[in-house]
Each structure stands twice: as structure tokens, then as C-alpha cells.
Amino acid sequence: MRLAVPVFFTGLSAGGVYGLVAIGYSLLYRLTGIVYFALGDLIGLGAFVTLLVAAGTQPLTQETVSGGRMALAILAGIAVCVTVGAGGYFAVVQPYIGRSAIGWVAATLALGFAIHAVLDAAFSRPAYVFPDPILFRRVGNDGLVTILGAQIHVRAFAVIGVAVVVAAVSSWVLQRTWFGRSLRAIADDADGAAVVGISVERTRALAFGLWAHS
């Protein structure tokens, strides 16, 4: 039981993150019929841009960066992901929608490789630590709580909670907002959506930008 409890909660937290990424993949596929192979690299780009703004390429810990600087770094990471995600749509996705499968596979892979190469050039150390933006160590026993005799990091519960909230908000946006209804209309019939006044390309680009930082 001591082993099963932490494995269960750690698995839930990891599954929550993978689930959000899966939502991004499935939504972008419904919108375009394309598997966006660069999505994982874009997520990595956001993490490393955050590190770069917070502390350059030097080691980063919660003791070496202030809360305000970390918040600014997170916003910068999101902004870069949205910009590159939307720009990547026009550069490597839009030209191949409904045309060459080989074209979009090669183009999205090329974008992913390009992002990977830039990150390799800028961050040469073998490993980097991304500190918790929230000081979980102040909760429980130095960030740990005991459940059924097993110690579990509070971070796992925070990740699970964030994943559930983001999934719920995404569902609400898709079901209840004009933007979400526009996405659903494009997924069902892009030509019909354009006829009723929806800006198909702009809406798709915005979706690619927003889901790039998932």
C-alpha cells in the first residue's frame, strides 16, 4: 500500500498533463486534419524561454529568482508560445491543409527540429531544473503530506487540480463561447463556417497559438 499510494497520485498528476497535451493534439487535428508534430517542441520552448527570462542559462532555484521575476518569465514563455504557435500555423500548416500529407508531415517535423536545434544551441548543459512557481515546501511537512502511511508531494495534488480546472475551462470555452462555437463550426465544415462570416484562418491560427502553451 505504501508504494501503491504515491504511484497512484503521481500517475494521476502525470496523466493530467498528458491529457491536456492530448486535448491540444485532438483539437488541432479536428480543425485541420493534420497531426501537429511540433506541439511537444513548442511546449518545451515555453519552458526554456521561461528559464531564460528568469535566470539566463545559469542554474535556477527558488532562492535565486524572485516571485515577480518568475511571474514575468512565465508570461514571457506563454507569449512566445502563442506567437510561435500562431506563426507556425501560417508557415507550416496552412499551405498543406487538404493537400499533401507528406508536405505537412515534413513541415511540422522541420519546425519541431528547428525549435529543438535553437534550444540545444542556447542551453548546452545536460540538465536544467525548473523550480516550483509556488512554494509547496511551506505546505505540510516540507511539501509532503502523509496518506495511508505514504508520503506524497503536495505538488502532485496541485498538478491534478490545475489539469482538472484547465480541462473544465476548455470544455466550457468550446461549449459556451463564441470562439468555441467557431472552432466547432470549422471542425464540422470549414467552408460553411466561412460562409456565415467566421474568419477560418485567423481562428485556426489563434487556436494553434493558445494550445501551443498547453
C-alpha positions as CSV (number, residue, x, y, z in Angstrom):
1,M,0.0,0.0,0.0
2,R,2.8,2.4,0.8
3,L,4.1,2.0,-2.7
4,A,0.7,2.0,-4.4
5,V,-0.5,5.3,-3.0
6,P,2.3,7.5,-4.3
7,V,2.3,5.7,-7.6
8,F,-1.4,6.3,-7.9
9,F,-1.2,10.1,-7.2
10,T,2.0,10.6,-9.2
11,G,0.3,8.7,-12.1
12,L,-2.8,10.9,-11.9
13,S,-0.7,14.1,-12.0
14,A,1.4,12.9,-15.0
15,G,-1.8,11.6,-16.7
16,G,-3.4,15.1,-16.2
17,V,-0.5,16.7,-18.0
18,Y,-0.6,14.2,-20.9
19,G,-4.3,14.6,-21.1
20,L,-4.1,18.3,-21.6
21,V,-1.5,17.8,-24.4
22,A,-3.8,15.2,-25.9
23,I,-6.7,17.7,-25.9
24,G,-4.4,20.0,-27.9
25,Y,-3.5,17.4,-30.4
26,S,-7.1,16.3,-30.9
27,L,-8.5,19.8,-31.2
28,L,-5.8,20.9,-33.8
29,Y,-6.4,17.7,-35.7
30,R,-10.2,18.3,-35.8
31,L,-9.6,21.8,-37.1
32,T,-7.1,20.9,-39.9
33,G,-6.9,17.1,-40.4
34,I,-3.2,17.5,-39.5
35,V,-1.2,16.0,-36.7
36,Y,0.9,18.9,-35.3
37,F,4.2,17.1,-34.7
38,A,5.8,20.4,-33.4
39,L,3.5,20.7,-30.5
40,G,5.7,19.0,-28.0
41,D,8.7,21.1,-29.0
42,L,6.6,24.2,-28.6
43,I,5.8,23.2,-25.1
44,G,9.5,22.8,-24.4
45,L,10.2,26.2,-26.0
46,G,7.8,27.8,-23.5
47,A,9.6,26.1,-20.6
48,F,13.0,27.1,-21.7
49,V,12.0,30.7,-22.5
50,T,10.7,30.9,-19.0
51,L,14.1,29.7,-17.7
52,L,15.9,32.2,-19.9
53,V,13.9,35.2,-18.8
54,A,14.1,34.1,-15.1
55,A,17.9,33.4,-14.9
56,G,19.5,33.2,-18.3
57,T,21.3,29.9,-18.9
58,Q,22.6,29.7,-15.4
59,P,21.3,27.3,-12.8
60,L,17.9,28.4,-11.4
61,T,16.4,27.7,-8.0
62,Q,13.6,29.2,-5.9
63,E,16.3,31.0,-3.9
64,T,17.9,32.7,-6.9
65,V,14.9,34.3,-8.5
66,S,12.1,36.5,-7.0
67,G,8.4,35.7,-7.3
68,G,7.9,38.8,-9.5
69,R,10.7,37.8,-11.9
70,M,9.3,34.3,-12.1
71,A,5.8,35.6,-12.9
72,L,7.3,37.8,-15.7
73,A,9.2,34.8,-17.0
74,I,6.1,32.6,-17.1
75,L,4.2,35.3,-19.0
76,A,7.1,35.7,-21.5
77,G,7.1,31.9,-22.1
78,I,3.3,31.9,-22.8
79,A,3.7,34.9,-25.1
80,V,6.5,33.3,-27.1
81,C,4.5,30.0,-27.4
82,V,1.4,31.8,-28.6
83,T,3.3,33.8,-31.1
84,V,5.4,30.9,-32.5
85,G,2.3,28.6,-32.4
86,A,0.2,31.0,-34.5
87,G,3.0,31.9,-36.8
88,G,3.8,28.2,-37.2
89,Y,0.3,27.6,-38.4
90,F,0.6,30.1,-41.3
91,A,4.1,28.9,-42.1
92,V,4.0,25.1,-42.0
93,V,0.3,24.0,-41.6
94,Q,-2.0,26.3,-43.7
95,P,-0.2,25.7,-47.0
96,Y,-0.8,21.9,-46.8
97,I,-4.4,21.7,-45.4
98,G,-6.3,19.3,-47.7
99,R,-3.3,18.9,-50.0
100,S,-0.1,17.0,-49.5
101,A,0.2,14.7,-46.4
102,I,3.9,14.4,-47.0
103,G,4.1,18.2,-47.1
104,W,2.6,18.8,-43.6
105,V,4.4,15.9,-42.0
106,A,7.7,17.2,-43.3
107,A,6.9,20.8,-42.5
108,T,5.7,20.2,-38.9
109,L,8.7,17.9,-38.2
110,A,11.0,20.6,-39.6
111,L,9.5,23.2,-37.3
112,G,10.0,20.9,-34.3
113,F,13.6,20.1,-35.3
114,A,14.3,23.9,-35.7
115,I,13.0,24.7,-32.3
116,H,15.0,21.8,-30.8
117,A,18.2,23.0,-32.6
118,V,17.7,26.5,-31.2
119,L,17.2,25.2,-27.7
120,D,20.3,22.9,-28.0
121,A,22.4,25.9,-29.1
122,A,21.2,28.2,-26.3
123,F,21.1,25.6,-23.5
124,S,24.2,23.5,-23.5
125,R,24.1,22.0,-20.0
126,P,22.9,18.4,-19.8
127,A,20.0,19.2,-17.4
128,Y,18.1,22.1,-16.0
129,V,15.8,22.4,-13.0
130,F,12.5,24.2,-13.3
131,P,11.6,25.4,-9.8
132,D,8.1,25.4,-8.5
133,P,6.4,28.8,-9.1
134,I,4.5,28.1,-5.8
135,L,6.4,27.4,-2.6
136,F,5.0,24.0,-1.9
137,R,7.6,23.3,0.8
138,R,5.6,25.6,3.1
139,V,2.7,23.2,3.0
140,G,2.6,20.1,5.1
141,N,5.9,18.6,6.2
142,D,8.4,20.5,3.8
143,G,6.0,20.0,0.9
144,L,5.0,16.4,1.8
145,V,1.7,15.0,3.2
146,T,1.1,11.6,4.6
147,I,-1.7,9.4,3.2
148,L,-2.2,5.8,4.3
149,G,1.3,5.8,5.6
150,A,2.9,7.0,2.4
151,Q,4.4,10.4,1.8
152,I,3.2,12.3,-1.3
153,H,4.4,15.6,-2.6
154,V,1.8,18.4,-2.5
155,R,2.9,19.3,-6.0
156,A,1.1,16.2,-7.3
157,F,-2.3,17.4,-6.0
158,A,-1.6,20.9,-7.4
159,V,-0.9,19.5,-10.8
160,I,-4.0,17.3,-10.7
161,G,-6.2,20.3,-9.7
162,V,-4.8,22.5,-12.4
163,A,-5.3,19.8,-15.0
164,V,-8.9,19.4,-14.0
165,V,-9.6,23.1,-14.0
166,V,-7.9,23.7,-17.4
167,A,-9.9,20.8,-18.9
168,A,-13.1,22.1,-17.4
169,V,-12.4,25.6,-18.7
170,S,-11.5,24.3,-22.1
171,S,-14.8,22.4,-22.2
172,W,-16.7,25.5,-21.2
173,V,-15.0,27.6,-23.8
174,L,-15.8,25.1,-26.5
175,Q,-19.4,24.7,-25.5
176,R,-20.4,28.2,-24.3
177,T,-18.3,30.9,-26.0
178,W,-18.4,32.4,-29.5
179,F,-14.8,31.3,-30.0
180,G,-15.5,27.8,-29.0
181,R,-18.6,27.6,-31.3
182,S,-16.5,29.0,-34.1
183,L,-13.9,26.2,-33.6
184,R,-16.6,23.6,-33.6
185,A,-18.1,25.0,-36.8
186,I,-14.8,25.0,-38.5
187,A,-14.1,21.4,-37.4
188,D,-17.5,20.3,-38.8
189,D,-17.4,22.3,-42.1
190,A,-14.7,24.9,-42.7
191,D,-16.4,26.2,-45.9
192,G,-19.7,26.5,-44.2
193,A,-18.1,28.4,-41.3
194,A,-16.6,30.9,-43.8
195,V,-19.9,31.4,-45.5
196,V,-21.6,32.5,-42.2
197,G,-18.8,35.0,-41.5
198,I,-16.2,33.1,-39.4
199,S,-12.6,34.0,-40.1
200,V,-11.4,30.5,-40.6
201,E,-7.7,31.1,-40.9
202,R,-7.5,33.6,-38.1
203,T,-9.5,31.4,-35.8
204,R,-7.3,28.4,-36.6
205,A,-4.1,30.4,-36.0
206,L,-5.4,31.6,-32.7
207,A,-6.2,28.0,-31.7
208,F,-2.7,26.9,-32.6
209,G,-1.2,29.7,-30.6
210,L,-3.4,29.1,-27.5
211,W,-2.9,25.4,-27.4
212,A,0.9,25.7,-28.0
213,H,1.4,26.5,-24.3
214,S,-0.9,23.7,-23.0
